[in-house]
Amino acid sequence: MSTSWTAFGGDLHLDLTERRAAGAGLRAALEDALREAVQDGRLAPGTRLPSSRALGEDLGVARNTVVEAYGQLTAEGWLSSRQGSGTTVARRAAPEPVRGRRPAARPAPRRSTAPYDLTSGRPDLSLFPRTAWLAAARRALATAPHEALDYGSPLGRIELRQALTHYLARVRGVRTDPDHLLVCTGVTQGLGLLCAALRDRGARSLAVEEYGLPPQHTVVRAAGLATVPVPLDADGVLVDRLDPRAGALLLTPAHQYPTGAALAAERRAAAVRWAREQDRYVIEDDYDGEFRYDRQPLGAMQALDPERVVYAGTAAKSLAPGLRLAWLALPDALVEPVARLKALADTMSPVLDQLTLAELITSGTYDRHVRRCRLHYRRRRDRLVAALAEHAPHVRVTGIAAGLHVVLRLPPGSTPEPELLARAEHFGLSLKGLAWHRAAPAPADAPPALVIGYSTPPDHAFPAAVRALCELLRTA
């Protein structure tokens, strides 16, 4: 069965005969033909597809068959459907076509290779409060003094630093003031500035948790410091295993990334004691401090000693990474050197976004938004955990009390982690293994584990992503 239809004045040829002959059902054949048309560029991103009725008539199939095919491809992320706007090709579904080459004919795949993004570290961007942000931006711009638009302090706009001072004290227990806060373009920049300042003070290495975020380790090394891994257990980093020569210690004490452990109170105290006795600093990365579900929020470690602990916070998880808004609460001795390096790096962070965030915080809109996100992510986590308990009971789920990700630990003897990750691609899953997060190579006999971010997929794709993940785990 082959036919063509006219879209924006052009014909598109779909051939379902070969796929039907290979044993695919009519709906499966239609889905695969549409996927291939998107993949090879015949259906460009943004192209509007014909109505289900029109396509059904052209193909000689029931309208419901087309409706179901459109629905499946929308759930997989190939198509986008909005009420009143019809069905279009999703903006990010298609790779660039390879010019001069015709794709080889292929049988209908057992599963789609459309990506379900389960990597950790990013929020659900559809939750970004666009209306509230625009309203806050208008208010902030209308009331901002003219001098706010000029070159200003590398520390950042005073309006945001004042708002953050009160917000962080109330929500995270941070002890600081506007003169000790620096606004930076993401924690990545803040960490680089801190490492450069510590290097200038004579530091040669930075102690890091055994598991962490490799891009951060790259930033540390680019700033001229070696990374020295410190082992972890269920209560967080083993402070008594710290290398005394380390110039500082980078921690995620409230919710260790990625294992999910909370640093025990006695180890928090021990880390601060080490910093005092050795004339060192602890860098506290509070990357997801707003998102606690099953336990009381842990206050910031910085409150134990604001002159020995640098607090780093961000709007990347609560709002969006693309805002590039983060902040450092600095000890007195580090304010001047870090501000100087910030001025050399980019003079200062963008003003209008700082003023807008300040308005969101002071108006209470930011609190309401965070509460809404917290409820949304908790529901997602519960759906994921329930599905895993039903369909993959052999998998142990850890790190679920907070944050935007979980760790799935498979029993010894399961499929090795590299092979499991290769299989994930077949199931259309984009995710990382726990070994990728190690600051040093993992032991060869380490049981496989996966780090699953449940915040990233849009709502329409989340159920399909969970089903694909459960099916992958059943094969392990």
N, C-alpha and C positions, 0 to 999 in steps of 0.2 A: 504494500500500500504506500503510494507516494503522492504527494500533492504539494502545492505551494500556496502562500497567501500574500496579499499585498499589505505592507506596513510602511507608512510614510512614503508611498509611491514605489517601493521596491519589492521584489518577490523573494521569498525565502523557501527553499526546497527542503522538505522533510521526507525521509524515506524510512518507513517503519517495516518494510517487507523483510529485510535481512534480519532485523532484530526479532521479528515474529518467528522467522524460520529457525532462529537459534534457540527458541523455546521461551522467549520472554513474553509475558502477558501484554495485552494491548496498552494498559496504563504504564507498565514498566518500560515498554518500547517507546512510548511517547516521552516519558521522563528522560530517558537516556538520549533520545534525539535532541531534545531541548538543551540538555546539559552540554552535549557535544557542540551544538550551535553557539552556545555561550563561550565554551572553552576555545574554539578555534577562531572566534572573533566575528562570526557571521551575525551574531546578535550582540551588539555593542552595549556596554553599560549605559543605562538610561533609556534604552529602546522600549517603546510601549508595545506590548503584545496585544493581539486581537482579543476580543471578548471570548469567553468560553463558548458561547453560542456560535459565534462566527467561526472559530477554529474547529469546533465539532462538526459544523456543516461542511467545511472545506475538507476535513479528513474523513468524513463519513463515519464518525464515532459519536457515542452518546455525549451530551453536554456534561453529565456528571463525571465521565471519565476525564475530561479536560479539567473540570473543577478540582478533582482529586489530585491530578498531576500538578496543577498550579500550586495547590496547597502544600504538597510535599516539597516541591522545589523552593517554595517560599520559606518553609521551616528549615530547609538545609542552607539557606542563605544565597541561593542562586537568583531568586526572583524577589521582588518587593511588591507588596500589595497594600494599597490604602483605599479605604472606602471613598468612593466618588472620584478616584483618580485612576482606577484600572490597575492592571498588572504591568510592571516594568522589569527590565533586567537590573539586578542589584548593582550598585556602583562598584563594589569591591569583589564581585564574584569572578570576573573574567581576567585571565592573564593577557598580556600583550600577544597578539597573534604573531606567529613566525612567518615572515613574508617569504614567498618563493617556495614554500613547502606545503604540500597537501597532507593533512593528518591521515595516517593509515586507518583503514576501517578496523573497528574493534568490536567485539561482542559486548552485549550489555553487561556491565560490571555487577558483581554480587551486591556491592554497596556503593554509594556515592563517595567520591573523594573530596567532596566539598568540606572546607575546614570548619570544624567546631572549635572555637578558641577557648581552651581551658587552661591557658597559661596564667600564672598568678601575677599579681602586682598592679593590676589595673581595675578600675571600677566599671560599673555599667554606665556607659556614657549617655544612655538615653535618660538617665535620672538627672542630668545636669539641669539646674533650675533656670532655664532660659528667660522666662518671663520675669522672675524675681531678680535675676542678674541685670536685665535691661532696665528694670525700674530703679534698682539701686545705682546703676551707672548714671542714669539721668539725674537722680538726686545728688549723687556725689559730684558730678560735673557742674551742676547748677550752683552748688554751695562752695565749691573749692575756691580758695583765693587764687589770684592770678599767679602768684609766685610758685604755686604748686606745679605749674607747667614748665618751670625753669629747671636748670640743673640744681640738684639738691644733695642732701647728705647720702653718702654711700650706705648708711645704715638703713635707709628707706624712709618713706613718708611717716611723719609723726602721728598722723591720724591712725594708720594701721598699727604702728607700734604701741600706741596707747590702747587700742581696742584689743590687741593680742595680749597685752599685759594682764588685763582684767579677765579675758576669756580663758587663758591658760591657767591662771591662778584658780579660777572657779571650777574648771572642768578637769584639769590634769594636776593641779596642786603645784604648778611651777612657781618658783620664787624669783622674780626678775622685775625689771622696770624698763621703760622705753629707751633709756640710754644704754642698756645692755642687750637690746634686741637688734638683730640685723636681718633684713629681708633679702633673700637671695632667689635666684632663678632655679629653684629645685634643690632638693637635698644633695643631688650630685654636685652642683656647684659649691654648696656649703661645705661638703666634705673635702672637696679639693682645696678650698681656701684654708680650712682648718689644718689640713696636712701640710700645706706650704708654710703656714705660720709655725707649726710645730717643727718642721724641718729647719726653718730659720733660727729656731731656739735650740737647735742641736739634736733633735730627735732623728733617729735613723730607721726606726721600724714602728709598725703599728700592730698591736695584738688584735686579732679578729676571731670571731667565733668559728668553730670548726665547720659549720654550715652557715652560708650567708648568700649574698648576692654578688656573683662574679663581676658584673660591671662596676660595682663599688670597689672591689679589690683592684680592678684596673685603674680606677681613678687614684687610689692610694699610691699605687706604684708609679703612675705618671707624675705624681707630685714629688717623687723622690724617696718614698719610704718603702721598705720591705714589709710584707705581710707575714705575721707569725701566727698560725692557727692555734687556738686553745680548745681543748676537748669540751664536749657537752655531755650532760646526762638529763634525766627527766626534770631536774630542778635548775636547768640552765647551765651556764658556763662554769667550769671548775676553776674558780679564782685561784686556788692554791697551786694550780699548774701554770700560772702566768710566768712568762719569761721576764725576770727583773730588768732586763736591758730594754724592754719595749718602751717606746716614748709615750704611748697612750694606749687606751683600750677602747675599741668600738663594740658597742653592745646594742641588742634589741631586747631590753629587759622585760617589758610588759608583755610581749608576745614574740618569742624568738622566731626569727625568719630563717628557714621555713618550718622548723620542727614544731612550733607552737608552744614550747615550754615557757613558763613564767619564771623569771629569776627569783629564787628563794630569798626571803628577807635577810637571812644571815649572809648570803653571798652578795647581796646588794651592799650591805654594811662592809663586808670584807673588801669589795672592789673600791669603795670610797676610801677605806683605810689604806689600801695599797697606794692610791693616788696621792694621799696626804704624805705618807711616809717616804715615797719615792719622788716627790715633787713632780707628779705626772697628772694627766687628765683622763677622764672617762668621757667618751662621746656617746650620748644616748640617742639612738635613732628611734623615735616614737612614730613609726611609719603608719600605723593604723590605730592610734590611741583611742579614737572615738567608737570603735566597733567592738563592744563586749556584749555577750549574750547570756551566758549561764553563770556568771560570777560577777561580783562587785568589781568595778573598774579599779585597776591598780594605779595608784598615783605615780607621778613621774619620779624617777630615781633622783633627778636633779635637786629635788627639795632637800635631800640629805646633806648636800654641800654645794651650793651654787657657785662656789669659787673653785671647785674641782671637777664638776660635771657640766659639760656642754649639752644643752638640750636642743635637738633638731626635730622640728615638726614640719608638716606639709599639708597643702590642700589637694594634693594629687589624688588621694583616695576619696576624700569627702566631696570634692567638686570634680576636677579633671586634671590629668597630667599636663595637658596642653596649656594651662594657665601659667605654668612655670612659677608658682608661688610657694615659697617655703621660708622658714625662719630659724635662726639660731639664737638661743639665749646664752650669752657668753659670760664667762668669768671676767672680772675687771681687767686682769692682765692680758686678756686676748682681744679685747674690744678694739684697741688701736691697730694692732698688726693685722687682724682679719679685715677691718674696715679699709685699711690701706690697700690690701690685696684686692678687695672687692672694687675699689675705685680704679685700680689698674686693669682689672678684668673687663669691666663694662660700665664704669662710672657709677651706675645705680640701676636698680630694677625698674621696669616700666611703671609709670606713676598712675595711670588711669585704672589699671587693674588693682593696684594697691588701695586706691580710694574706694573702689567698688566693694572690695572685700571688707574694708573697714565699715562701710555702710551696712553691709549684710550682717556683720557681727553685732554692731551696736543696735540695730533695729530688732534683733531677735530672730531674723529670717534664717540666719545660718544655723541656729540651734534647731529650728523646726525642720529644716532640710536634713540635718544629720539624723534626727530622730526618724524621719521618714525612710532614709536610706538604711538605717539600722534594722528597722522592721522588714524592709524588702530583702535585705541580705540574710537575715535570720530565717525567713521563710524559705529562701533558696537553699540555705544550708540544710534545713530540716528535710526538704524534698530530696536532696542528694543523699543524705545519710539514710533516709528511709528506703530509697531505691537500692542503695548498696546493701543494706541489711537483708532485703528480699532477694536480690538477684546475684549478689556476690558476697555471701556470708563468710567466706574464707578470708576476706580482706579486713584488716584492722584499720579503723579510721581514727586518726589522732589529730590534735590541734584544733578541735572544733569549737572551743569555748569563746573564741574571739577571732577577729580578722576577716579576710575575704578568701581564704583558701584552707584546704585540709591536706593532710598527708595520708596516703593509702599505702599501708605496709603489707606486702604479700608474704605468705609463709615460706620458709626455706624450701628449696627444691622447685620453686615456681620458675616460670620462664625468666631467663636472665634479663636484667633491665634494658640493655641495648636492643635485644631482640623484641622486647615488649614495646619499646618506643617505635621501632620500625613497623610493628604491626599496627600501632596507633594511627599511622599515616593511612593505612589501608582502610581504617574505619572513619577516616575523615577527621581525626582528632589532632589538634595542636596542643601539646603539653610537654612538660619537662619531668625528668626523673630526679630523685633526690641526689644522686651522684653528681649531677651537673652543678649543684649548689655547694659542693665541698670545696674548701679552700686548699685541700691537698687531695691527691688521688685516693679514690675509695679502695678498700681492700677487695681482692678478687672474689672473696666468698661472702661479701655483704649481700643480705637478702634484698630483692628488688623493692623499690618504693617509688611512688609517683606523687608529685606535688600538683594538686588540682585546684585551680582558681575557678570558683563558681560565680564570680561577679561579672565576668566579661560578656558572656553570650546575651544577646537581646532576648526579651521574654519569649518571642515566637520561636526561637531556636533552642531554648534551654531544655525542654523535654526531650527533643531529639538528641541533643548532646549527651544528656544523662543516659539515654537508652544505648547510644553508641559506646559510651564508657563502660556500662555494665556488660555489654556484649564482648568488649575487649577483655575485661577482667575474667569472664567465663572461659576464655581461651587460654588463660594463663595457668 
